[in-house]
Amino acid sequence: MIKRLFTREKFQPILGHDIDKPRITLAGWCLILLYLGVPAMAIGGLIDLVVQQITGECVGVWCLF
């Protein structure tokens, strides 16, 4: 049972053609960035804003400009 989990299957030809293994496309990477990166940046920005409002010191990236 455990051996079955760690062995790789050889991909079989489909209608005589060798098809590559599945991989993440450019659209997939963009969706990962959209769904994970943007919310993480928004939450980080909100935390920086709250700290700035409480302490009066700017700790965000925008303080550099």
Secondary structure, DSSP 8 states (H G I E B T S, - for coil): -HHHHHS------BTTB--------HHHHHHHIIIIIHHHHHHHHHHHHHHHHHHS---SGGGG-
